[in-house]
């Protein structure tokens, strides 16, 4: 079986070569693809054709993919959590330093020096540097909101820098919790972390629950002079509230990777906003890591039906017990397993192994059988009520 994979954006070749080695045709001009791999491209609903089985986002965020519509059509959406974590961790460190040490303003001060001869230059710089006096990170309190792959690395970095670290993530996984240093304190209260932190860095996805998570009431409760760092997503911060908090000196600085016209105006006028052009994960290593991870996940899903790091389907990775495998996605309602196995039994198909997992409104089944299923069997399964899709692999 040959799978067609369509690419959007420049996907690193290190990942694409993994697909090109097997039963895959990869290009940016595929019609009716089996899968799509993308980075920042905003995927429109009309690209969710009937042949599409999976979308892989080469990155952690997935707000550029219509996840709800994909779920309705049984299209698995993957992301690559952790693949760009080191790149983001490093730029968060840069953000912390830029917000506290006058680096950005100091560099601009020197760059704009004009009309001074070399004899007076040193004295001029020495006289001006007092405007850029900052504070050290050591001993300060760092609040980390979101303790996934990136947040956990940022928290560990804070501990290494001798900062007091507080973490907030009501949905933290056991795996992520094990990766945290013992001296990272945890809180389940956002107001607590804002009231006690000198610096806060954000690492949560842009979903409905996090839209404008950082708003006026929360900022009004923050420790005066707080430095806020956002290399996550622009939607999670109410920029109007940030500008207001900066105006009252409740907020000391805002460093972000997401441009906004009002923020740009504030940055030019007051200098307490630093905006970067969405380069948090823009390193060669991060792009390659994301590409490889996305390609591997797509390959295993298309060839074996295995799902790892999906944002809308349950995780299910099962070693093949047979040459013949059927995968079934269905609505998560009672009685479906019985109906599926009945059809297989009526067609004299012996089940060697079967695994079922569910997530929210979707259930997913991987069934290894002794002999090859006929097209008639696949059509019978598809005809069941509450079936989303069926694949014979």
Secondary structure as the mmCIF struct_conf table of DSSP 4:
data_model
#
loop_
_struct_conf.conf_type_id
_struct_conf.id
_struct_conf.beg_label_comp_id
_struct_conf.beg_label_asym_id
_struct_conf.beg_label_seq_id
_struct_conf.end_label_comp_id
_struct_conf.end_label_asym_id
_struct_conf.end_label_seq_id
STRN STRN1 UNK A 3 UNK A 7
BEND BEND1 UNK A 9 UNK A 9
HELX_RH_AL_P HELX_RH_AL_P1 UNK A 13 UNK A 20
TURN_TY1_P TURN_TY1_P1 UNK A 21 UNK A 21
BEND BEND2 UNK A 22 UNK A 23
STRN STRN2 UNK A 24 UNK A 27
TURN_TY1_P TURN_TY1_P2 UNK A 28 UNK A 29
BEND BEND3 UNK A 31 UNK A 32
BEND BEND4 UNK A 34 UNK A 34
STRN STRN3 UNK A 35 UNK A 38
BEND BEND5 UNK A 39 UNK A 40
HELX_RH_3T_P HELX_RH_3T_P1 UNK A 45 UNK A 47
TURN_TY1_P TURN_TY1_P3 UNK A 50 UNK A 51
STRN STRN4 UNK A 54 UNK A 57
BEND BEND6 UNK A 58 UNK A 60
TURN_TY1_P TURN_TY1_P4 UNK A 63 UNK A 64
BEND BEND7 UNK A 65 UNK A 65
HELX_RH_AL_P HELX_RH_AL_P2 UNK A 67 UNK A 73
TURN_TY1_P TURN_TY1_P5 UNK A 74 UNK A 74
STRN STRN5 UNK A 76 UNK A 78
TURN_TY1_P TURN_TY1_P6 UNK A 81 UNK A 84
HELX_RH_AL_P HELX_RH_AL_P3 UNK A 85 UNK A 100
BEND BEND8 UNK A 101 UNK A 101
HELX_RH_AL_P HELX_RH_AL_P4 UNK A 103 UNK A 111
TURN_TY1_P TURN_TY1_P7 UNK A 112 UNK A 112
BEND BEND9 UNK A 115 UNK A 115
HELX_RH_AL_P HELX_RH_AL_P5 UNK A 118 UNK A 128
HELX_RH_3T_P HELX_RH_3T_P2 UNK A 129 UNK A 132
BEND BEND10 UNK A 137 UNK A 137
TURN_TY1_P TURN_TY1_P8 UNK A 138 UNK A 139
STRN STRN6 UNK A 141 UNK A 145
BEND BEND11 UNK A 148 UNK A 148
HELX_RH_AL_P HELX_RH_AL_P6 UNK A 149 UNK A 160
TURN_TY1_P TURN_TY1_P9 UNK A 161 UNK A 162
STRN STRN7 UNK A 164 UNK A 168
TURN_TY1_P TURN_TY1_P10 UNK A 170 UNK A 171
HELX_RH_AL_P HELX_RH_AL_P7 UNK A 174 UNK A 178
TURN_TY1_P TURN_TY1_P11 UNK A 179 UNK A 179
BEND BEND12 UNK A 180 UNK A 180
TURN_TY1_P TURN_TY1_P12 UNK A 182 UNK A 183
STRN STRN8 UNK A 185 UNK A 187
BEND BEND13 UNK A 188 UNK A 188
HELX_RH_AL_P HELX_RH_AL_P8 UNK A 190 UNK A 196
BEND BEND14 UNK A 198 UNK A 198
STRN STRN9 UNK A 199 UNK A 202
BEND BEND15 UNK A 207 UNK A 207
HELX_RH_3T_P HELX_RH_3T_P3 UNK A 208 UNK A 210
TURN_TY1_P TURN_TY1_P13 UNK A 211 UNK A 212
STRN STRN10 UNK A 214 UNK A 214
HELX_RH_AL_P HELX_RH_AL_P9 UNK A 216 UNK A 220
TURN_TY1_P TURN_TY1_P14 UNK A 221 UNK A 221
BEND BEND16 UNK A 222 UNK A 222
HELX_LH_PP_P HELX_LH_PP_P1 UNK A 223 UNK A 223
TURN_TY1_P TURN_TY1_P15 UNK A 224 UNK A 225
STRN STRN11 UNK A 226 UNK A 230
BEND BEND17 UNK A 232 UNK A 232
HELX_RH_3T_P HELX_RH_3T_P4 UNK A 234 UNK A 236
STRN STRN12 UNK A 237 UNK A 237
HELX_RH_AL_P HELX_RH_AL_P10 UNK A 239 UNK A 247
TURN_TY1_P TURN_TY1_P16 UNK A 248 UNK A 249
BEND BEND18 UNK A 250 UNK A 250
STRN STRN13 UNK A 251 UNK A 256
BEND BEND19 UNK A 257 UNK A 258
HELX_RH_AL_P HELX_RH_AL_P11 UNK A 261 UNK A 270
BEND BEND20 UNK A 271 UNK A 271
STRN STRN14 UNK A 273 UNK A 275
BEND BEND21 UNK A 278 UNK A 278
TURN_TY1_P TURN_TY1_P17 UNK A 280 UNK A 281
BEND BEND22 UNK A 283 UNK A 283
HELX_RH_AL_P HELX_RH_AL_P12 UNK A 284 UNK A 304
STRN STRN15 UNK A 307 UNK A 307
BEND BEND23 UNK A 309 UNK A 309
STRN STRN16 UNK A 310 UNK A 310
BEND BEND24 UNK A 311 UNK A 313
STRN STRN17 UNK A 316 UNK A 316
BEND BEND25 UNK A 321 UNK A 323
STRN STRN18 UNK A 324 UNK A 331
BEND BEND26 UNK A 332 UNK A 332
TURN_TY1_P TURN_TY1_P18 UNK A 334 UNK A 335
HELX_RH_AL_P HELX_RH_AL_P13 UNK A 336 UNK A 346
TURN_TY1_P TURN_TY1_P19 UNK A 347 UNK A 348
HELX_LH_PP_P HELX_LH_PP_P2 UNK A 349 UNK A 350
STRN STRN19 UNK A 351 UNK A 359
TURN_TY1_P TURN_TY1_P20 UNK A 360 UNK A 361
STRN STRN20 UNK A 362 UNK A 369
BEND BEND27 UNK A 370 UNK A 371
HELX_LH_PP_P HELX_LH_PP_P3 UNK A 372 UNK A 374
HELX_RH_AL_P HELX_RH_AL_P14 UNK A 375 UNK A 382
TURN_TY1_P TURN_TY1_P21 UNK A 383 UNK A 383
BEND BEND28 UNK A 384 UNK A 384
TURN_TY1_P TURN_TY1_P22 UNK A 385 UNK A 386
STRN STRN21 UNK A 387 UNK A 392
#
